[in-house]
Amino acid sequence: MKLFIILIFITLFCCSYPDIDSVPDFKDLKLSKEELFDLCQLSSDDKKDIDACIKKKQQR
């Protein structure tokens, strides 16, 4: 009986977490120059591509 009650409580607490669909939209996120460089460097190692990516992200 104790196991059953514990199982019910665990189930209730686990179901109280928000759904993955409730993750906020990060379109208006402001990044520093270092963060922009790191983000663009992950997508390409070419200097021209990194510079183009940084300019594109700064215009937003």
CHARMM internal coordinates of N, CA and C (Angstrom, degrees):
IC EDIT
DIST 1 N 1 CA 1.4451
DIST 1 CA 1 C 1.5295
ANGL 1 N 1 CA 1 C 110.97
DIST 1 C 2 N 1.3416
ANGL 1 CA 1 C 2 N 116.40
DIHE 1 N 1 CA 1 C 2 N -39.26
DIST 2 N 2 CA 1.4609
ANGL 1 C 2 N 2 CA 120.47
DIHE 1 CA 1 C 2 N 2 CA 178.41
DIST 2 CA 2 C 1.5256
ANGL 2 N 2 CA 2 C 110.49
DIHE 1 C 2 N 2 CA 2 C -62.33
DIST 2 C 3 N 1.2920
ANGL 2 CA 2 C 3 N 115.81
DIHE 2 N 2 CA 2 C 3 N -40.51
DIST 3 N 3 CA 1.4567
ANGL 2 C 3 N 3 CA 120.41
DIHE 2 CA 2 C 3 N 3 CA 179.70
DIST 3 CA 3 C 1.5300
ANGL 3 N 3 CA 3 C 111.18
DIHE 2 C 3 N 3 CA 3 C -63.15
DIST 3 C 4 N 1.3023
ANGL 3 CA 3 C 4 N 116.55
DIHE 3 N 3 CA 3 C 4 N -40.05
DIST 4 N 4 CA 1.4592
ANGL 3 C 4 N 4 CA 121.60
DIHE 3 CA 3 C 4 N 4 CA 178.79
DIST 4 CA 4 C 1.5312
ANGL 4 N 4 CA 4 C 111.24
DIHE 3 C 4 N 4 CA 4 C -63.71
DIST 4 C 5 N 1.3084
ANGL 4 CA 4 C 5 N 117.44
DIHE 4 N 4 CA 4 C 5 N -43.36
DIST 5 N 5 CA 1.4717
ANGL 4 C 5 N 5 CA 122.23
DIHE 4 CA 4 C 5 N 5 CA 179.51
DIST 5 CA 5 C 1.5279
ANGL 5 N 5 CA 5 C 110.02
DIHE 4 C 5 N 5 CA 5 C -66.64
DIST 5 C 6 N 1.3032
ANGL 5 CA 5 C 6 N 117.09
DIHE 5 N 5 CA 5 C 6 N -42.70
DIST 6 N 6 CA 1.4670
ANGL 5 C 6 N 6 CA 121.04
DIHE 5 CA 5 C 6 N 6 CA 177.82
DIST 6 CA 6 C 1.5247
ANGL 6 N 6 CA 6 C 110.54
DIHE 5 C 6 N 6 CA 6 C -62.56
DIST 6 C 7 N 1.3104
ANGL 6 CA 6 C 7 N 117.11
DIHE 6 N 6 CA 6 C 7 N -40.87
DIST 7 N 7 CA 1.4511
ANGL 6 C 7 N 7 CA 121.94
DIHE 6 CA 6 C 7 N 7 CA 178.14
DIST 7 CA 7 C 1.5315
ANGL 7 N 7 CA 7 C 111.61
DIHE 6 C 7 N 7 CA 7 C -63.04
DIST 7 C 8 N 1.3010
ANGL 7 CA 7 C 8 N 117.27
DIHE 7 N 7 CA 7 C 8 N -39.72
DIST 8 N 8 CA 1.4657
ANGL 7 C 8 N 8 CA 121.45
DIHE 7 CA 7 C 8 N 8 CA 177.40
DIST 8 CA 8 C 1.5271
ANGL 8 N 8 CA 8 C 110.56
DIHE 7 C 8 N 8 CA 8 C -64.34
DIST 8 C 9 N 1.3328
ANGL 8 CA 8 C 9 N 117.71
DIHE 8 N 8 CA 8 C 9 N -45.50
DIST 9 N 9 CA 1.4572
ANGL 8 C 9 N 9 CA 120.42
DIHE 8 CA 8 C 9 N 9 CA 179.04
DIST 9 CA 9 C 1.5224
ANGL 9 N 9 CA 9 C 112.00
DIHE 8 C 9 N 9 CA 9 C -63.75
DIST 9 C 10 N 1.3003
ANGL 9 CA 9 C 10 N 117.48
DIHE 9 N 9 CA 9 C 10 N -41.93
DIST 10 N 10 CA 1.4717
ANGL 9 C 10 N 10 CA 121.00
DIHE 9 CA 9 C 10 N 10 CA 178.24
DIST 10 CA 10 C 1.5279
ANGL 10 N 10 CA 10 C 109.95
DIHE 9 C 10 N 10 CA 10 C -62.05
DIST 10 C 11 N 1.3078
ANGL 10 CA 10 C 11 N 116.95
DIHE 10 N 10 CA 10 C 11 N -42.31
DIST 11 N 11 CA 1.4638
ANGL 10 C 11 N 11 CA 120.92
DIHE 10 CA 10 C 11 N 11 CA 179.22
DIST 11 CA 11 C 1.5186
ANGL 11 N 11 CA 11 C 111.20
DIHE 10 C 11 N 11 CA 11 C -63.82
DIST 11 C 12 N 1.3115
ANGL 11 CA 11 C 12 N 117.80
DIHE 11 N 11 CA 11 C 12 N -41.36
DIST 12 N 12 CA 1.4626
ANGL 11 C 12 N 12 CA 121.17
DIHE 11 CA 11 C 12 N 12 CA 179.34
DIST 12 CA 12 C 1.5245
ANGL 12 N 12 CA 12 C 111.80
DIHE 11 C 12 N 12 CA 12 C -65.00
DIST 12 C 13 N 1.3124
ANGL 12 CA 12 C 13 N 116.95
DIHE 12 N 12 CA 12 C 13 N -41.95
DIST 13 N 13 CA 1.4568
ANGL 12 C 13 N 13 CA 120.28
DIHE 12 CA 12 C 13 N 13 CA -179.44
DIST 13 CA 13 C 1.5244
ANGL 13 N 13 CA 13 C 111.57
DIHE 12 C 13 N 13 CA 13 C -71.19
DIST 13 C 14 N 1.3040
ANGL 13 CA 13 C 14 N 118.27
DIHE 13 N 13 CA 13 C 14 N -36.20
DIST 14 N 14 CA 1.4620
ANGL 13 C 14 N 14 CA 121.35
DIHE 13 CA 13 C 14 N 14 CA 179.55
DIST 14 CA 14 C 1.5230
ANGL 14 N 14 CA 14 C 111.64
DIHE 13 C 14 N 14 CA 14 C -69.25
DIST 14 C 15 N 1.2746
ANGL 14 CA 14 C 15 N 118.10
DIHE 14 N 14 CA 14 C 15 N -30.81
DIST 15 N 15 CA 1.4596
ANGL 14 C 15 N 15 CA 121.65
DIHE 14 CA 14 C 15 N 15 CA -178.56
DIST 15 CA 15 C 1.5243
ANGL 15 N 15 CA 15 C 112.63
DIHE 14 C 15 N 15 CA 15 C -80.70
DIST 15 C 16 N 1.3013
ANGL 15 CA 15 C 16 N 118.31
DIHE 15 N 15 CA 15 C 16 N -4.88
DIST 16 N 16 CA 1.4594
ANGL 15 C 16 N 16 CA 120.08
DIHE 15 CA 15 C 16 N 16 CA -177.14
DIST 16 CA 16 C 1.5260
ANGL 16 N 16 CA 16 C 112.76
DIHE 15 C 16 N 16 CA 16 C -87.74
DIST 16 C 17 N 1.3250
ANGL 16 CA 16 C 17 N 118.96
DIHE 16 N 16 CA 16 C 17 N -5.58
DIST 17 N 17 CA 1.4579
ANGL 16 C 17 N 17 CA 121.09
DIHE 16 CA 16 C 17 N 17 CA 179.22
DIST 17 CA 17 C 1.5160
ANGL 17 N 17 CA 17 C 110.23
DIHE 16 C 17 N 17 CA 17 C -73.71
DIST 17 C 18 N 1.3549
ANGL 17 CA 17 C 18 N 117.25
DIHE 17 N 17 CA 17 C 18 N 145.28
DIST 18 N 18 CA 1.4663
ANGL 17 C 18 N 18 CA 120.09
DIHE 17 CA 17 C 18 N 18 CA -179.44
DIST 18 CA 18 C 1.5254
ANGL 18 N 18 CA 18 C 111.71
DIHE 17 C 18 N 18 CA 18 C -66.10
DIST 18 C 19 N 1.2753
ANGL 18 CA 18 C 19 N 114.60
DIHE 18 N 18 CA 18 C 19 N 156.26
DIST 19 N 19 CA 1.4502
ANGL 18 C 19 N 19 CA 121.47
DIHE 18 CA 18 C 19 N 19 CA -179.32
DIST 19 CA 19 C 1.5268
ANGL 19 N 19 CA 19 C 110.32
DIHE 18 C 19 N 19 CA 19 C -74.61
DIST 19 C 20 N 1.3130
ANGL 19 CA 19 C 20 N 117.03
DIHE 19 N 19 CA 19 C 20 N 154.13
DIST 20 N 20 CA 1.4656
ANGL 19 C 20 N 20 CA 121.94
DIHE 19 CA 19 C 20 N 20 CA 179.75
DIST 20 CA 20 C 1.5262
ANGL 20 N 20 CA 20 C 110.90
DIHE 19 C 20 N 20 CA 20 C -63.74
DIST 20 C 21 N 1.3118
ANGL 20 CA 20 C 21 N 118.50
DIHE 20 N 20 CA 20 C 21 N -23.49
DIST 21 N 21 CA 1.4579
ANGL 20 C 21 N 21 CA 121.54
DIHE 20 CA 20 C 21 N 21 CA 179.59
DIST 21 CA 21 C 1.5207
ANGL 21 N 21 CA 21 C 112.60
DIHE 20 C 21 N 21 CA 21 C -72.04
DIST 21 C 22 N 1.3007
ANGL 21 CA 21 C 22 N 118.01
DIHE 21 N 21 CA 21 C 22 N -10.37
DIST 22 N 22 CA 1.4598
ANGL 21 C 22 N 22 CA 120.95
DIHE 21 CA 21 C 22 N 22 CA -179.20
DIST 22 CA 22 C 1.5331
ANGL 22 N 22 CA 22 C 112.73
DIHE 21 C 22 N 22 CA 22 C -90.78
DIST 22 C 23 N 1.3230
ANGL 22 CA 22 C 23 N 118.14
DIHE 22 N 22 CA 22 C 23 N 14.28
DIST 23 N 23 CA 1.4601
ANGL 22 C 23 N 23 CA 122.11
DIHE 22 CA 22 C 23 N 23 CA 177.79
DIST 23 CA 23 C 1.5313
ANGL 23 N 23 CA 23 C 108.30
DIHE 22 C 23 N 23 CA 23 C -70.26
DIST 23 C 24 N 1.3321
ANGL 23 CA 23 C 24 N 118.20
DIHE 23 N 23 CA 23 C 24 N 133.32
DIST 24 N 24 CA 1.4604
ANGL 23 C 24 N 24 CA 119.92
DIHE 23 CA 23 C 24 N 24 CA -176.91
DIST 24 CA 24 C 1.5321
ANGL 24 N 24 CA 24 C 112.63
DIHE 23 C 24 N 24 CA 24 C -67.46
DIST 24 C 25 N 1.3157
ANGL 24 CA 24 C 25 N 115.79
DIHE 24 N 24 CA 24 C 25 N 159.93
DIST 25 N 25 CA 1.4517
ANGL 24 C 25 N 25 CA 122.44
DIHE 24 CA 24 C 25 N 25 CA 176.99
DIST 25 CA 25 C 1.5328
ANGL 25 N 25 CA 25 C 107.80
DIHE 24 C 25 N 25 CA 25 C -87.84
DIST 25 C 26 N 1.3164
ANGL 25 CA 25 C 26 N 117.34
DIHE 25 N 25 CA 25 C 26 N 129.66
DIST 26 N 26 CA 1.4634
ANGL 25 C 26 N 26 CA 121.59
DIHE 25 CA 25 C 26 N 26 CA -175.07
DIST 26 CA 26 C 1.5287
ANGL 26 N 26 CA 26 C 112.49
DIHE 25 C 26 N 26 CA 26 C -102.48
DIST 26 C 27 N 1.3353
ANGL 26 CA 26 C 27 N 117.85
DIHE 26 N 26 CA 26 C 27 N 29.31
DIST 27 N 27 CA 1.4630
ANGL 26 C 27 N 27 CA 120.35
DIHE 26 CA 26 C 27 N 27 CA -178.30
DIST 27 CA 27 C 1.5194
ANGL 27 N 27 CA 27 C 112.52
DIHE 26 C 27 N 27 CA 27 C -69.24
DIST 27 C 28 N 1.3199
ANGL 27 CA 27 C 28 N 118.95
DIHE 27 N 27 CA 27 C 28 N -31.22
DIST 28 N 28 CA 1.4613
ANGL 27 C 28 N 28 CA 122.38
DIHE 27 CA 27 C 28 N 28 CA -177.52
DIST 28 CA 28 C 1.5299
ANGL 28 N 28 CA 28 C 112.39
DIHE 27 C 28 N 28 CA 28 C -97.09
DIST 28 C 29 N 1.3011
ANGL 28 CA 28 C 29 N 117.24
DIHE 28 N 28 CA 28 C 29 N 20.72
DIST 29 N 29 CA 1.4596
ANGL 28 C 29 N 29 CA 121.92
DIHE 28 CA 28 C 29 N 29 CA -178.44
DIST 29 CA 29 C 1.5275
ANGL 29 N 29 CA 29 C 109.95
DIHE 28 C 29 N 29 CA 29 C -75.26
DIST 29 C 30 N 1.3160
ANGL 29 CA 29 C 30 N 117.33
DIHE 29 N 29 CA 29 C 30 N 129.39
DIST 30 N 30 CA 1.4581
ANGL 29 C 30 N 30 CA 122.69
DIHE 29 CA 29 C 30 N 30 CA 178.73
DIST 30 CA 30 C 1.5257
ANGL 30 N 30 CA 30 C 108.87
DIHE 29 C 30 N 30 CA 30 C -94.35
DIST 30 C 31 N 1.3299
ANGL 30 CA 30 C 31 N 116.68
DIHE 30 N 30 CA 30 C 31 N 123.08
DIST 31 N 31 CA 1.4582
ANGL 30 C 31 N 31 CA 121.83
DIHE 30 CA 30 C 31 N 31 CA -179.20
DIST 31 CA 31 C 1.5226
ANGL 31 N 31 CA 31 C 110.00
DIHE 30 C 31 N 31 CA 31 C -110.53
DIST 31 C 32 N 1.3315
ANGL 31 CA 31 C 32 N 116.17
DIHE 31 N 31 CA 31 C 32 N 147.58
DIST 32 N 32 CA 1.4609
ANGL 31 C 32 N 32 CA 120.50
DIHE 31 CA 31 C 32 N 32 CA 175.71
DIST 32 CA 32 C 1.5279
ANGL 32 N 32 CA 32 C 108.39
DIHE 31 C 32 N 32 CA 32 C -76.84
DIST 32 C 33 N 1.3300
ANGL 32 CA 32 C 33 N 116.56
DIHE 32 N 32 CA 32 C 33 N 171.06
DIST 33 N 33 CA 1.4651
ANGL 32 C 33 N 33 CA 120.68
DIHE 32 CA 32 C 33 N 33 CA -179.74
DIST 33 CA 33 C 1.5304
ANGL 33 N 33 CA 33 C 111.11
DIHE 32 C 33 N 33 CA 33 C -62.68
DIST 33 C 34 N 1.3111
ANGL 33 CA 33 C 34 N 116.77
DIHE 33 N 33 CA 33 C 34 N -38.23
DIST 34 N 34 CA 1.4628
ANGL 33 C 34 N 34 CA 120.21
DIHE 33 CA 33 C 34 N 34 CA 179.11
DIST 34 CA 34 C 1.5277
ANGL 34 N 34 CA 34 C 111.33
DIHE 33 C 34 N 34 CA 34 C -65.92
DIST 34 C 35 N 1.3245
ANGL 34 CA 34 C 35 N 115.53
DIHE 34 N 34 CA 34 C 35 N -41.50
DIST 35 N 35 CA 1.4642
ANGL 34 C 35 N 35 CA 119.86
DIHE 34 CA 34 C 35 N 35 CA 178.94
DIST 35 CA 35 C 1.5204
ANGL 35 N 35 CA 35 C 111.42
DIHE 34 C 35 N 35 CA 35 C -66.45
DIST 35 C 36 N 1.3429
ANGL 35 CA 35 C 36 N 116.44
DIHE 35 N 35 CA 35 C 36 N -38.94
DIST 36 N 36 CA 1.4610
ANGL 35 C 36 N 36 CA 120.16
DIHE 35 CA 35 C 36 N 36 CA 176.60
DIST 36 CA 36 C 1.5221
ANGL 36 N 36 CA 36 C 111.03
DIHE 35 C 36 N 36 CA 36 C -63.14
DIST 36 C 37 N 1.3284
ANGL 36 CA 36 C 37 N 116.26
DIHE 36 N 36 CA 36 C 37 N -42.82
DIST 37 N 37 CA 1.4562
ANGL 36 C 37 N 37 CA 120.41
DIHE 36 CA 36 C 37 N 37 CA 179.36
DIST 37 CA 37 C 1.5239
ANGL 37 N 37 CA 37 C 110.55
DIHE 36 C 37 N 37 CA 37 C -62.31
DIST 37 C 38 N 1.3209
ANGL 37 CA 37 C 38 N 117.14
DIHE 37 N 37 CA 37 C 38 N -44.97
DIST 38 N 38 CA 1.4651
ANGL 37 C 38 N 38 CA 120.67
DIHE 37 CA 37 C 38 N 38 CA 178.74
DIST 38 CA 38 C 1.5253
ANGL 38 N 38 CA 38 C 111.47
DIHE 37 C 38 N 38 CA 38 C -62.27
DIST 38 C 39 N 1.3230
ANGL 38 CA 38 C 39 N 116.66
DIHE 38 N 38 CA 38 C 39 N -42.70
DIST 39 N 39 CA 1.4580
ANGL 38 C 39 N 39 CA 121.23
DIHE 38 CA 38 C 39 N 39 CA 179.66
DIST 39 CA 39 C 1.5226
ANGL 39 N 39 CA 39 C 111.02
DIHE 38 C 39 N 39 CA 39 C -62.99
DIST 39 C 40 N 1.3162
ANGL 39 CA 39 C 40 N 117.48
DIHE 39 N 39 CA 39 C 40 N -45.30
DIST 40 N 40 CA 1.4635
ANGL 39 C 40 N 40 CA 121.15
DIHE 39 CA 39 C 40 N 40 CA -178.45
DIST 40 CA 40 C 1.5304
ANGL 40 N 40 CA 40 C 111.61
DIHE 39 C 40 N 40 CA 40 C -73.12
DIST 40 C 41 N 1.3084
ANGL 40 CA 40 C 41 N 116.76
DIHE 40 N 40 CA 40 C 41 N -30.40
DIST 41 N 41 CA 1.4673
ANGL 40 C 41 N 41 CA 120.17
DIHE 40 CA 40 C 41 N 41 CA 179.41
DIST 41 CA 41 C 1.5230
ANGL 41 N 41 CA 41 C 111.08
DIHE 40 C 41 N 41 CA 41 C -68.55
DIST 41 C 42 N 1.3200
ANGL 41 CA 41 C 42 N 117.22
DIHE 41 N 41 CA 41 C 42 N -27.99
DIST 42 N 42 CA 1.4657
ANGL 41 C 42 N 42 CA 120.30
DIHE 41 CA 41 C 42 N 42 CA 177.63
DIST 42 CA 42 C 1.5230
ANGL 42 N 42 CA 42 C 111.58
DIHE 41 C 42 N 42 CA 42 C -66.13
DIST 42 C 43 N 1.3292
ANGL 42 CA 42 C 43 N 116.94
DIHE 42 N 42 CA 42 C 43 N -30.33
DIST 43 N 43 CA 1.4627
ANGL 42 C 43 N 43 CA 119.56
DIHE 42 CA 42 C 43 N 43 CA -176.66
DIST 43 CA 43 C 1.5238
ANGL 43 N 43 CA 43 C 112.65
DIHE 42 C 43 N 43 CA 43 C -86.85
DIST 43 C 44 N 1.3390
ANGL 43 CA 43 C 44 N 118.52
DIHE 43 N 43 CA 43 C 44 N -23.43
DIST 44 N 44 CA 1.4597
ANGL 43 C 44 N 44 CA 120.27
DIHE 43 CA 43 C 44 N 44 CA -177.66
DIST 44 CA 44 C 1.5233
ANGL 44 N 44 CA 44 C 110.13
DIHE 43 C 44 N 44 CA 44 C -158.02
DIST 44 C 45 N 1.3349
ANGL 44 CA 44 C 45 N 115.70
DIHE 44 N 44 CA 44 C 45 N 153.29
DIST 45 N 45 CA 1.4634
ANGL 44 C 45 N 45 CA 121.09
DIHE 44 CA 44 C 45 N 45 CA 175.67
DIST 45 CA 45 C 1.5230
ANGL 45 N 45 CA 45 C 111.83
DIHE 44 C 45 N 45 CA 45 C -102.69
DIST 45 C 46 N 1.3267
ANGL 45 CA 45 C 46 N 117.12
DIHE 45 N 45 CA 45 C 46 N -9.06
DIST 46 N 46 CA 1.4515
ANGL 45 C 46 N 46 CA 121.96
DIHE 45 CA 45 C 46 N 46 CA -178.79
DIST 46 CA 46 C 1.5257
ANGL 46 N 46 CA 46 C 109.90
DIHE 45 C 46 N 46 CA 46 C -76.21
DIST 46 C 47 N 1.3458
ANGL 46 CA 46 C 47 N 117.06
DIHE 46 N 46 CA 46 C 47 N 131.12
DIST 47 N 47 CA 1.4702
ANGL 46 C 47 N 47 CA 122.55
DIHE 46 CA 46 C 47 N 47 CA -177.03
DIST 47 CA 47 C 1.5229
ANGL 47 N 47 CA 47 C 111.59
DIHE 46 C 47 N 47 CA 47 C -59.61
DIST 47 C 48 N 1.3361
ANGL 47 CA 47 C 48 N 117.74
DIHE 47 N 47 CA 47 C 48 N -40.93
DIST 48 N 48 CA 1.4661
ANGL 47 C 48 N 48 CA 121.02
DIHE 47 CA 47 C 48 N 48 CA -179.31
DIST 48 CA 48 C 1.5244
ANGL 48 N 48 CA 48 C 110.71
DIHE 47 C 48 N 48 CA 48 C -64.68
DIST 48 C 49 N 1.3232
ANGL 48 CA 48 C 49 N 116.46
DIHE 48 N 48 CA 48 C 49 N -41.87
DIST 49 N 49 CA 1.4628
ANGL 48 C 49 N 49 CA 120.20
DIHE 48 CA 48 C 49 N 49 CA 179.25
DIST 49 CA 49 C 1.5279
ANGL 49 N 49 CA 49 C 111.55
DIHE 48 C 49 N 49 CA 49 C -65.79
DIST 49 C 50 N 1.3215
ANGL 49 CA 49 C 50 N 116.40
DIHE 49 N 49 CA 49 C 50 N -38.71
DIST 50 N 50 CA 1.4695
ANGL 49 C 50 N 50 CA 120.85
DIHE 49 CA 49 C 50 N 50 CA 179.21
DIST 50 CA 50 C 1.5238
ANGL 50 N 50 CA 50 C 110.01
DIHE 49 C 50 N 50 CA 50 C -65.02
DIST 50 C 51 N 1.3532
ANGL 50 CA 50 C 51 N 116.84
DIHE 50 N 50 CA 50 C 51 N -45.73
DIST 51 N 51 CA 1.4646
ANGL 50 C 51 N 51 CA 120.67
DIHE 50 CA 50 C 51 N 51 CA 179.36
DIST 51 CA 51 C 1.5307
ANGL 51 N 51 CA 51 C 111.37
DIHE 50 C 51 N 51 CA 51 C -62.61
DIST 51 C 52 N 1.3340
ANGL 51 CA 51 C 52 N 116.49
DIHE 51 N 51 CA 51 C 52 N -42.25
DIST 52 N 52 CA 1.4619
ANGL 51 C 52 N 52 CA 120.53
DIHE 51 CA 51 C 52 N 52 CA 179.16
DIST 52 CA 52 C 1.5320
ANGL 52 N 52 CA 52 C 110.51
DIHE 51 C 52 N 52 CA 52 C -64.29
DIST 52 C 53 N 1.3156
ANGL 52 CA 52 C 53 N 116.87
DIHE 52 N 52 CA 52 C 53 N -40.76
DIST 53 N 53 CA 1.4586
ANGL 52 C 53 N 53 CA 121.78
DIHE 52 CA 52 C 53 N 53 CA 179.20
DIST 53 CA 53 C 1.5350
ANGL 53 N 53 CA 53 C 110.80
DIHE 52 C 53 N 53 CA 53 C -63.16
DIST 53 C 54 N 1.3330
ANGL 53 CA 53 C 54 N 116.41
DIHE 53 N 53 CA 53 C 54 N -43.61
DIST 54 N 54 CA 1.4732
ANGL 53 C 54 N 54 CA 121.06
DIHE 53 CA 53 C 54 N 54 CA -179.52
DIST 54 CA 54 C 1.5287
ANGL 54 N 54 CA 54 C 109.87
DIHE 53 C 54 N 54 CA 54 C -63.68
DIST 54 C 55 N 1.3390
ANGL 54 CA 54 C 55 N 117.59
DIHE 54 N 54 CA 54 C 55 N -44.95
DIST 55 N 55 CA 1.4674
ANGL 54 C 55 N 55 CA 120.35
DIHE 54 CA 54 C 55 N 55 CA 178.78
DIST 55 CA 55 C 1.5109
ANGL 55 N 55 CA 55 C 111.36
DIHE 54 C 55 N 55 CA 55 C -61.96
DIST 55 C 56 N 1.3314
ANGL 55 CA 55 C 56 N 116.44
DIHE 55 N 55 CA 55 C 56 N -41.09
DIST 56 N 56 CA 1.4638
ANGL 55 C 56 N 56 CA 121.25
DIHE 55 CA 55 C 56 N 56 CA -179.68
DIST 56 CA 56 C 1.5266
ANGL 56 N 56 CA 56 C 110.60
DIHE 55 C 56 N 56 CA 56 C -64.01
DIST 56 C 57 N 1.3272
ANGL 56 CA 56 C 57 N 116.87
DIHE 56 N 56 CA 56 C 57 N -43.32
DIST 57 N 57 CA 1.4718
ANGL 56 C 57 N 57 CA 121.17
DIHE 56 CA 56 C 57 N 57 CA -178.58
DIST 57 CA 57 C 1.5188
ANGL 57 N 57 CA 57 C 112.14
DIHE 56 C 57 N 57 CA 57 C -70.40
DIST 57 C 58 N 1.3478
ANGL 57 CA 57 C 58 N 117.56
DIHE 57 N 57 CA 57 C 58 N -32.56
DIST 58 N 58 CA 1.4683
ANGL 57 C 58 N 58 CA 120.80
DIHE 57 CA 57 C 58 N 58 CA -179.59
DIST 58 CA 58 C 1.5224
ANGL 58 N 58 CA 58 C 111.39
DIHE 57 C 58 N 58 CA 58 C -71.70
DIST 58 C 59 N 1.3242
ANGL 58 CA 58 C 59 N 117.92
DIHE 58 N 58 CA 58 C 59 N -26.39
DIST 59 N 59 CA 1.4630
ANGL 58 C 59 N 59 CA 120.94
DIHE 58 CA 58 C 59 N 59 CA -178.17
DIST 59 CA 59 C 1.5210
ANGL 59 N 59 CA 59 C 111.43
DIHE 58 C 59 N 59 CA 59 C -72.97
DIST 59 C 60 N 1.2911
ANGL 59 CA 59 C 60 N 118.43
DIHE 59 N 59 CA 59 C 60 N -20.08
DIST 60 N 60 CA 1.4656
ANGL 59 C 60 N 60 CA 121.65
DIHE 59 CA 59 C 60 N 60 CA -178.91
DIST 60 CA 60 C 1.4627
ANGL 60 N 60 CA 60 C 111.40
DIHE 59 C 60 N 60 CA 60 C -69.46
END
COOR INIT
IC SEED 1 N 1 CA 1 C
IC BUILD
